[in-house]
């Protein structure tokens, strides 16, 4: 890793990945891509990290997308599927992730925010799939059909016109809005709420949501029971009810 992406993990298990090229609007240049890939790998391998927050340096941009100058210099046509490190698509991750969008999230910036499980945004942030404005494409946007209504999705990709954070919240793309400058506080609050849950139950719940987007109703229901077996058979499944009965906070072991 280089200073293009900063990695930090708190004692409570929250990893923060910060794209650190504010002078370039945190665009996805090669050094950022390489460092971001290394940061996601570090997060997955970090036994102390239970959840990650992805954000950008500065106040103007979360990530303004791909490096257009680099694309011109390299004559880039169709990007390789692994060119941009995408959580859960070409990066193997088993833990929850939150995008903390502190400014504009355009094109590839929207892409990497969309790839995270949850999204918190500053009220002054903007989101845009702007590829039609520069003759590029957005095949990565296909999962949006599971997140927002079809006609809204259609308008966003056909016009390339950015939407406000408030609009993103209204259509269900963003989970929570924060005041400018407080997006990390909101993301940390959400992360801590997730960390209050039993680790195996959280993992099974996340996998169930993803299964439900991939399968039909009956198949997803069958698989959901399978993925929850480990949680049900864990010591934590006994600790939770016991702690409730004893009116105390549960002590999760993740096993």
N, C-alpha and C positions, 0 to 999 in steps of 0.2 A: 504494500500500500504506500501511497504518497500522500502529501497534504491536500490532494485534490478531493479526497473524501476523508473526513475525520470520523474515528470510531471511539466511542466511550461506552462503558457499561457500569451502571451504578450498583451499589451494594444490594439494592432491592431487586436487581435482575432486569433493569430496563436498559437496553442498548440504544444508543443514539447514533445514527449515521447522518452526517452532515455534508452535503455537496458544497465544496469550499472554493468556488470560483465566481464570487459575486461580481467581479469586474467583467466577466463573460456571461452574466446572467445565469450562471450555473448550468450552461449548456452541456450537452452530452458529448463532449470532445473525447478523443481516445484516452487521454489520461484519466478523465472522469469515469469513463466506462470501465477501464481496467481496475481502477481503485474501487469503484462501486461493486464490481464483481468480487474483488478480494474482501471487501467489507461484509457482503452478504455471506460469503463462505466462512468468514471469521465468526459472524453471529451464529450461524448454524452449528459450528464446532464449539462454541463457547458454552460450557456446561452451566455457567452462572447466568447466562442471558436467557430470559424466558419470553421476552417480547421486544420488538424493535420499533423505533420511531425513525422515519426517514424525513429529513427536512433539508432546507437550503440556507446558505449563509446570506446575510444581508436582509434588507427589508423589501426589496423590489421583486425578487424572483425566487420562486421555489426551484423551477427549472424551465428555461425557455425553449427546450427541445433539442433537437440534433444540431450539430455544428455545421451550418450551411456552407461556410467557407471551406471546411474540410471536405464536404461532399463535392464541391466544385473542383478542388485540387485533386481528389482521388477519382473523379468521374463516377461516383457511386451510382449504381443503378438499383437493382433490388437488394436491399440489405439482407445479409445472412440472418437466419432465424436467431442465432446466438450473438448477434452484434451488440444488442443492448441487454444488459443483465436484468431479467424480469423475474421477480419473485414468483415462485410456484409454476412458472411456464418453462423457462430454461435454467432456472436456479432451484435446486432442490432445497426447500425450506419446510420445516415441520412445526414452526412456531408462528404465533400471530404477529402481524405487522400493522403499523399505523402510519399513514402519510400525514405530516404536519405541513400544510401548504401555507407558506408565509408570504407569497406574492404570486406572480403569474405562473401558471402551469399550462404551457402551450405545447401542442404537438407531443413530442417525446416526454415532456414534463407531465402532461395529462396521462400519458401512457404509464409512466412509472408510479404515479399516484393511484391510478386505476388498479394497478397490479397489487397494491397493498390491500389487506383485508378491510381496513377502516380508514376514514379520512376526516381530519379536522382541518378547518381552514380559517384564516384570518378574514374578517369582514371586508378587507380591501383587496383580497386575492381575486384573480380572474382565471377562468378555465377556457381553453379553446383547442379544438382539433382543427388546426389551420392548414393542413396539408394541401387542400385544394387551391390555396392562395399561392403556392410555390410549385405546383405540379407534381407533388409527391403523393404518397398514399398512406392510408391508416388501417391496414388489415388487422392490426392489433386491437382495434376498437370493437371487434365482434362480440366480446363478452359483455359489452354495455347493454345488450338486449336483455340481460338478466338483471340489470341495475336500474335502468330508466325506461320510460315508455317509448314505444317504437317511433311515434311521430316526432317526439322531441329529439331522439337519437338521430333520426333522418335529417332534421333541420340543422342540427349541429354539424354533421359531417358534410352536408351539401353546401352550406353557406360559408363555413369556416369562420363564422362570427363568434367571438368570445362571449361567454356568459359571466355574470357576476357570481361571487361566492354565495350571495343570498339566493340567486336562482338555482345554483348548484345544490344548495340545501333543500330548496323547495321540491326539486325533482328527485331527490333521494341519492344524489351522487355524494354528498357530504353528510357526515353524521352529526357534526357539531360545528357551530360558528364561534369565533372568539373575537375579542377586541384586537385591533392592530397591536402588535408587539406582545400579545399574550397567547399566541398559538401553541407554543411549547408547553405552557402551563396547562392548557386545555388537553393537549395530547398526553401529558404526564398524568393528569387526573383520570383520563380514560384508561390509560395503561394500568394504573393502580387499581382501578375498579375490576379490571380483568384479572389481575394478579391475586385478587382476593379469593377467586375461585380455585377449586382443586385442579392442579395441573393436568391430570389425566382426563378430567371431565371437560376442561377447556379444549384440550386437543381433540377429543372426540366430538365436541360440539362444532368446532371449526370444520372438521372433516365431513360432518353430516351436512353442513351448509353447502360445501363444495360438491358432495355427491348429489344433492338435490338439484344442482344446476346442470349436472351431466346426465342424469338418468330420468326415466319415467317414474311416476309416483310409487308404484308397487316395488320396483327394483331398488329405488332409493330407500324406501322404508325397510326392506329386508337388509340392505347393507348397513343402514344406520344402527340396527340392533347388533350387527357384527362388530362394528367399530367401537361400540360402547361397552362391549364385554370386558375389556381390560379395566375400564374405570369401575364398573360394577363389582368386579372381583378383587379390587385393590383394598389395601388397608385404609386408604382415605375414604372409601365408601362406608366404612364403619366409623371412622373418626368424625365425619360430618354430622351424622345423627347423634352421636355420643356428645359432641361439643354443644349441639343445639339443646339436648336434654339437660346438660350441665350448665347451660347459660354462660358459655365461654367462647372465645374465638378458636376455631379449629387450627390445629397444627398440621399442615399438609406435608407429606413426605414424598409425594409424587410416585408412590408405589403401593 
